[in-house]
């Protein structure tokens, strides 16, 4: 004989999910920061698309950055066309999609920019164009940027973002490292300023060449900066490495970059650095 009625608790009841209710909730309202894992309401990212907790800069298109970074911009080399030298399977389709999404002909936007009365040559790599990979047109555009800056006696500011050399173009993509480095050297020989700003991620051949050749090397908070990825490093040295090994803060602590600047401060700080450099010998 049962002396007591069974408790009607939630754990004892069968609850049906309302599937239609889920369909009414828009997707993308909440975003998780990949660095501090904090959940963020999408509007709290603001126009700079940064985490309000750790200031990590979410990946953005080159043209998005341009909107809040400069006052005027004259774009160069929109007519350059990427080839498919190896007839790499699916490469042409990937290029077309990347060009449509980014509104760029390749993974870097280049031109002459101004902030107030400060003029400089500007390059912005786009992490959404095949992971900001460095192909032949990428290399040609950056090389021409430095050559024009040398001719016009202008400083260069370059925002780096890349997964490395573009494997679909083979050795031709790797050769861009030395080509750009030569143009950087000629620009330096002319006594002109070169500032690099590391954004998330900057790796591979870009890190091994022009991204780390700046006179001043800055970074956004929590940006990943390195040559090989964490997994490759661990497989090579057979040791576990810290999760923050390639974070900008760790790289700064070990002396490989000069400072970390939040996005909302970049316009003012970069203009100040260029202006100070243009005043050399004035004191």
C-alpha positions in Angstrom: 0.0 0.0 0.0 1.4 3.5 -1.0 1.3 5.8 2.0 2.2 9.0 0.3 1.4 10.5 -3.1 4.4 11.0 -5.4 5.7 14.6 -5.4 4.8 16.4 -8.6 8.2 18.0 -9.0 9.7 19.3 -12.3 12.1 16.3 -12.3 9.1 14.0 -12.4 7.2 15.7 -15.1 7.7 15.4 -18.8 8.0 18.9 -20.3 7.6 19.5 -24.0 9.9 22.0 -25.6 8.1 24.8 -27.5 10.0 24.6 -30.8 8.2 27.5 -32.4 9.2 29.8 -29.5 12.9 29.3 -30.4 12.2 30.3 -33.9 11.0 33.7 -32.7 14.4 34.5 -31.1 16.8 36.2 -33.5 20.2 34.6 -33.8 23.4 36.5 -33.1 22.0 38.6 -30.3 24.7 37.3 -27.9 28.3 36.8 -28.8 31.0 35.0 -26.8 34.4 36.7 -26.7 37.0 34.1 -27.9 39.6 35.5 -25.4 37.8 36.0 -22.1 34.7 33.9 -23.0 32.3 36.6 -21.7 28.9 36.7 -23.3 28.3 40.0 -24.9 25.1 41.6 -26.2 25.9 42.4 -29.8 25.1 46.1 -29.5 27.6 46.4 -26.6 30.5 45.8 -29.1 29.9 49.3 -30.4 31.3 50.7 -33.7 34.8 49.4 -32.8 33.6 45.8 -32.4 35.6 45.3 -29.2 34.9 43.2 -26.1 33.9 45.6 -23.2 35.6 43.2 -20.7 39.0 42.5 -22.2 39.1 45.0 -25.1 39.8 42.2 -27.7 39.2 43.5 -31.2 36.9 41.2 -33.1 37.9 40.5 -36.7 36.5 43.1 -39.1 36.7 43.9 -42.8 39.3 46.4 -44.0 36.6 48.8 -45.2 34.9 48.6 -41.7 38.1 49.8 -40.1 38.5 52.6 -42.6 35.2 54.1 -41.6 36.4 55.1 -38.1 40.1 55.3 -38.6 40.7 58.1 -41.1 39.0 61.3 -42.4 39.8 60.9 -46.1 41.1 58.0 -48.2 42.2 57.6 -51.9 42.4 54.0 -52.9 45.1 52.5 -55.1 45.5 49.5 -57.5 41.9 48.3 -57.7 42.6 47.0 -61.2 45.2 44.4 -60.2 43.9 40.9 -60.8 44.8 37.7 -59.0 45.7 34.7 -61.2 45.5 31.0 -60.6 49.1 29.9 -61.6 48.7 26.3 -60.3 45.1 25.7 -61.4 44.4 25.0 -57.8 41.1 23.2 -57.3 38.3 25.5 -56.1 40.6 28.6 -56.0 38.8 30.7 -58.5 35.5 30.2 -56.8 37.1 31.0 -53.4 38.5 34.2 -54.9 35.2 35.3 -56.3 33.4 34.8 -53.0 36.2 36.7 -51.0 36.0 39.6 -53.5 32.3 39.8 -53.2 32.3 39.6 -49.4 35.2 42.1 -48.8 34.7 44.4 -51.9 38.4 44.1 -52.4 40.4 42.7 -55.3 42.7 40.9 -52.9 43.5 40.7 -49.1 44.8 44.2 -48.6 43.3 47.7 -49.0 45.9 50.3 -49.9 45.9 54.1 -50.6 46.7 57.6 -49.3 44.9 58.6 -46.1 44.5 61.7 -43.9 43.7 62.3 -40.3 43.2 66.1 -39.7 46.2 67.5 -41.6 48.4 64.4 -41.3 48.9 62.6 -44.6 50.3 59.0 -44.8 50.2 55.9 -46.9 47.9 53.3 -45.5 47.5 49.5 -45.9 44.8 47.4 -44.2 44.8 43.6 -44.5 41.4 41.9 -44.4 41.2 38.7 -42.3 38.0 37.7 -44.1 39.7 37.6 -47.5 40.9 33.9 -47.4 42.2 34.5 -43.9 44.2 37.6 -44.9 46.6 35.3 -46.8 49.4 36.8 -48.8 49.2 36.1 -52.5 51.0 37.8 -55.4 48.5 40.6 -55.7 48.7 41.2 -51.9 52.5 41.5 -52.3 52.3 43.7 -55.3 49.9 46.1 -53.7 52.0 46.5 -50.5 55.2 46.9 -52.5 53.6 49.6 -54.6 52.3 51.3 -51.4 55.9 51.6 -50.1 57.3 52.7 -53.4 54.7 55.5 -53.7 55.3 56.5 -50.1 59.0 56.7 -50.8 58.4 58.8 -53.9 56.0 61.1 -52.1 58.1 61.3 -48.9 55.2 59.9 -46.8 55.2 57.6 -43.7 53.5 54.2 -44.0 50.9 52.7 -41.5 50.1 49.1 -42.2 47.5 47.0 -40.3 48.6 43.4 -40.5 46.2 40.5 -40.4 47.1 37.2 -42.0 47.2 33.4 -41.8 50.4 33.4 -43.8 51.4 32.9 -47.4 48.6 31.7 -49.7 49.3 28.1 -50.6 47.1 28.2 -53.7 49.8 30.3 -55.4 52.8 28.2 -54.2 56.3 29.7 -54.3 55.0 32.9 -55.9 53.3 33.8 -52.7 56.4 33.1 -50.6 58.5 35.4 -52.9 56.3 38.4 -51.8 58.1 38.3 -48.5 61.5 39.4 -50.0 59.9 41.7 -52.6 58.0 43.7 -49.9 61.0 43.7 -47.6 63.1 45.3 -50.3 60.6 48.1 -50.7 60.4 48.5 -46.9 64.2 48.9 -46.8 64.2 51.5 -49.5 61.5 53.4 -47.6 63.7 53.2 -44.5 66.8 54.3 -46.3 64.9 57.5 -47.2 64.5 58.2 -43.5 60.7 57.7 -43.5 58.6 56.3 -40.8 56.9 52.8 -40.9 54.3 51.8 -38.3 52.8 48.4 -38.1 49.6 47.6 -36.2 49.1 43.9 -35.4 45.5 42.7 -35.5 44.1 39.3 -34.8 45.5 37.1 -36.2 49.0 37.9 -37.7 51.0 34.7 -38.4 53.2 32.9 -40.9 55.2 34.7 -43.6 53.6 38.0 -42.9 54.9 37.9 -39.3 58.3 36.7 -40.7 58.6 39.7 -43.0 56.9 43.1 -43.2 54.6 42.9 -40.1 57.6 42.9 -37.8 59.8 45.3 -39.8 58.2 48.5 -38.6 60.1 51.3 -36.9 57.2 51.2 -34.3 55.3 48.0 -33.8 51.9 48.3 -32.1 49.2 45.8 -31.5 45.5 45.6 -30.6 44.6 44.0 -27.2 44.7 40.2 -27.1 45.6 39.9 -30.8 47.3 36.6 -31.8 50.8 37.2 -33.0 53.2 34.4 -34.0 54.8 32.4 -36.8 53.6 28.8 -36.4 50.4 27.9 -34.7 50.1 26.6 -31.1 49.4 23.0 -32.3 52.5 23.0 -34.6 54.7 24.3 -31.9 53.6 21.6 -29.4 54.0 18.9 -32.0 57.6 20.2 -32.8 58.9 20.6 -29.2 56.7 17.9 -27.7 55.6 20.1 -24.8 52.4 21.9 -23.8 52.6 25.7 -24.3 50.6 28.3 -22.4 47.3 29.4 -23.9 48.4 33.0 -23.9 51.8 32.3 -25.5 51.0 34.3 -28.6 48.7 36.9 -27.1 49.9 40.5 -27.7 50.3 41.0 -24.0 52.8 38.1 -23.7 54.7 39.3 -26.8 54.9 42.8 -25.4 56.2 41.5 -22.1 59.0 39.7 -24.0 60.0 42.8 -26.0 58.8 42.0 -29.5 56.3 44.8 -29.9 56.3 48.4 -28.6 52.8 49.0 -27.2 49.2 47.8 -27.2 46.6 50.3 -28.3 42.8 49.9 -28.1 40.8 50.7 -31.3 39.1 53.8 -29.9 42.5 55.3 -29.3 44.2 54.4 -32.6 43.1 57.3 -34.7 44.5 59.9 -32.3 47.7 58.0 -31.3 48.7 57.2 -34.9 48.2 60.8 -36.1 50.2 61.9 -33.1 53.1 59.5 -33.9 53.2 60.6 -37.5 53.1 64.3 -36.6 55.9 63.9 -34.0 58.0 62.2 -36.7 57.4 64.9 -39.2 58.7 67.5 -36.7 62.2 65.9 -36.5 64.9 68.5 -36.2 62.4 71.2 -35.1 63.6 71.3 -31.5 
